[in-house]
Amino acid sequence: MVRAAVFFDVDGTLVPQASSGQYLAELLGHTDVVREAEASYAAGTLSNQEVSILDARGWTGHTPAQVRGFPEFLPLVEGITETISWCRAQDLAPVLTTLAWKPVGDYLCERFGFTRTSGPRLEVIEGRYSGEVAEHLDEMGKRDFALAVAAELGVDPARCAAVGDSRSDLPLFAAVGLAIAFNATPAARTAAHAEAEGGDLRAVVPLLSSWLDA
């Protein structure tokens, strides 16, 4: 029986320093476009939809098969496997709530055992990426995805937790019972109930454990 869910962000949380989008763009050849767009998003001058549109253009002509292995090259924090195992031992469903492209979330679910993932989708026409976005997702959609998962699991969002680091996590932080800022921006730390730092995701486990015991 699931007691609650723990929602994990990807970019800046599981993928440190840069976003998964920047790492994938480096392999696809449009790093500068994504870096500049994401900086504008962080500054509040571009929406995530606008960033996705700019990024999607760099995928034009590639096939899903060509890029399927790209997420394997993502740098990740330590301790993901152990943290997910701990969650499962406590009957907590580990869920990815992310604005990273859906192939990134799917890869992380398969590798580490997250139960499901959010994420925008790229359009595929005749087996190739068209350069357009098939389905957008923003920070409010990210929160709504988490609330829908909680409802499906039959758990109160107030009994769920979220781990994130930046602007896109703020609406979700406001909707859960425990918001943990992990290697986070000042805005995310201000919005969170607790915070942790470092290169190992296991730093959040004591915070989750104390919350469960409260």
C-alpha positions in Angstrom: 0.0 0.0 0.0 1.4 3.4 -0.9 1.6 5.8 2.0 2.4 8.9 -0.1 4.5 10.1 -3.1 7.8 11.8 -3.3 8.1 14.0 -6.4 11.7 14.5 -7.7 12.7 17.2 -10.2 15.4 16.4 -12.8 17.2 19.4 -14.1 19.4 21.0 -11.4 18.3 18.3 -8.9 19.2 14.9 -10.3 21.2 16.4 -13.1 23.5 18.9 -11.4 24.8 22.3 -12.7 23.4 22.3 -16.2 20.1 21.0 -17.5 19.5 17.8 -19.3 18.4 19.9 -22.2 21.8 21.6 -22.4 23.6 18.2 -22.4 21.4 16.8 -25.1 21.7 20.0 -27.1 25.5 19.6 -27.0 25.2 16.2 -28.6 22.7 17.6 -31.2 24.7 20.7 -31.9 22.6 23.6 -30.6 24.0 24.1 -27.1 24.2 27.9 -27.2 20.6 28.3 -28.2 19.4 26.2 -25.2 21.8 27.8 -22.7 20.7 31.3 -23.6 17.0 30.3 -23.6 17.2 28.6 -20.2 19.0 31.6 -18.8 16.1 33.8 -20.0 13.7 31.4 -18.4 15.5 31.5 -15.1 15.4 35.3 -15.3 11.7 35.3 -16.0 11.9 36.8 -19.5 11.0 33.6 -21.4 8.3 31.0 -20.6 9.1 27.3 -20.6 6.9 27.0 -23.7 9.1 29.5 -25.5 12.3 27.6 -24.4 10.8 24.3 -25.6 10.0 25.8 -29.0 13.6 27.0 -29.4 15.1 23.7 -28.2 12.8 21.6 -30.4 14.1 23.1 -33.6 17.6 21.6 -32.9 16.1 18.1 -32.9 14.8 18.5 -36.5 15.6 15.5 -38.7 16.9 13.2 -36.0 15.1 10.0 -35.2 14.1 8.7 -31.8 16.4 5.7 -32.4 19.3 8.0 -33.0 18.9 9.9 -29.7 17.6 7.0 -27.5 21.0 6.5 -25.9 21.8 10.2 -25.3 20.4 10.3 -21.7 23.0 7.7 -20.8 25.6 10.4 -21.0 23.9 12.7 -18.5 25.9 13.5 -15.4 23.8 12.6 -12.3 24.2 13.1 -8.6 25.2 10.1 -6.5 22.8 8.2 -4.4 19.7 8.0 -6.6 19.4 4.2 -6.5 19.7 4.2 -2.7 17.3 7.0 -2.2 14.7 5.4 -4.4 15.2 2.1 -2.6 14.6 3.9 0.7 11.4 5.5 -0.6 10.1 2.1 -1.7 11.0 0.6 1.7 8.8 3.3 3.3 6.0 2.6 0.9 6.6 6.0 -0.8 6.1 6.2 -4.5 9.0 7.9 -6.2 7.8 10.0 -9.1 9.6 12.3 -11.5 8.1 15.8 -11.9 10.1 17.5 -14.6 10.1 19.9 -17.5 12.9 17.8 -19.1 11.9 16.1 -22.4 9.9 12.9 -22.0 12.8 10.7 -23.3 14.9 11.8 -20.3 12.3 11.0 -17.8 11.5 7.7 -19.4 15.2 6.8 -19.3 15.5 7.7 -15.6 12.4 5.6 -14.8 13.8 2.6 -16.5 17.2 3.0 -14.9 16.3 3.8 -11.3 12.7 2.7 -10.8 10.7 5.9 -10.6 7.1 5.0 -11.1 6.3 7.5 -13.8 7.4 10.9 -15.2 6.0 14.1 -16.6 7.7 16.0 -19.4 7.0 17.8 -22.7 7.0 15.7 -25.9 8.6 16.3 -29.2 6.6 15.9 -32.4 7.6 12.9 -34.6 6.5 12.8 -38.3 7.3 9.9 -40.5 9.8 8.6 -37.9 11.8 11.9 -37.5 11.5 14.8 -35.1 9.8 17.6 -36.9 11.4 20.4 -34.9 8.0 21.2 -33.2 6.6 20.5 -29.8 3.8 17.9 -29.6 2.9 18.6 -26.0 4.0 21.5 -23.8 4.5 21.5 -20.1 5.2 24.4 -17.7 5.6 24.8 -14.0 1.8 24.8 -13.4 1.4 21.7 -15.5 4.2 20.0 -13.5 2.2 20.7 -10.3 -1.0 19.5 -11.9 0.7 16.3 -13.0 1.8 15.7 -9.4 -1.7 16.4 -8.0 -3.2 14.0 -10.6 -0.7 11.3 -9.5 -1.5 11.8 -5.9 -5.2 11.5 -6.7 -4.6 8.3 -8.7 -2.7 6.8 -5.7 -5.4 7.9 -3.3 -3.0 10.0 -1.2 -3.4 13.6 0.1 -0.9 16.0 -1.5 -0.4 17.4 2.0 1.1 14.0 2.9 3.4 14.1 -0.1 6.9 15.6 -0.6 8.7 17.3 -3.4 12.5 17.7 -4.0 13.5 20.4 -6.4 15.8 23.4 -6.9 14.4 26.2 -8.9 11.6 28.3 -10.4 9.7 25.4 -12.0 9.3 23.7 -8.6 7.6 26.6 -6.8 4.0 25.8 -7.6 4.5 22.2 -6.6 6.4 23.2 -3.4 3.2 25.2 -2.4 1.0 22.1 -3.0 2.8 19.4 -0.9 3.3 18.8 2.8 7.1 18.8 2.6 9.1 20.8 0.0 12.9 20.1 0.0 15.2 22.5 -1.8 18.2 20.5 -3.0 21.2 22.6 -4.2 18.6 25.2 -4.9 18.2 28.8 -5.9 17.4 31.5 -3.3 13.8 31.5 -4.5 13.4 27.8 -4.1 15.0 27.8 -0.7 12.6 30.5 0.5 9.6 28.5 -0.7 10.8 25.2 0.8 10.2 23.7 4.2 13.7 22.3 4.4 16.9 22.3 2.4 19.9 20.1 1.6 23.2 20.5 -0.3 25.8 18.3 -1.9 26.4 15.8 -4.7 24.5 12.9 -3.2 20.7 12.7 -3.2 20.8 10.7 0.0 21.1 14.1 1.8 17.3 14.4 1.5 16.6 11.0 3.2 17.0 12.3 6.9 14.6 15.2 6.0 12.1 12.8 4.6 12.5 10.4 7.5 11.9 13.1 10.1 8.8 14.3 8.2 7.4 10.8 8.1 8.0 10.4 11.9 6.4 13.7 12.8 
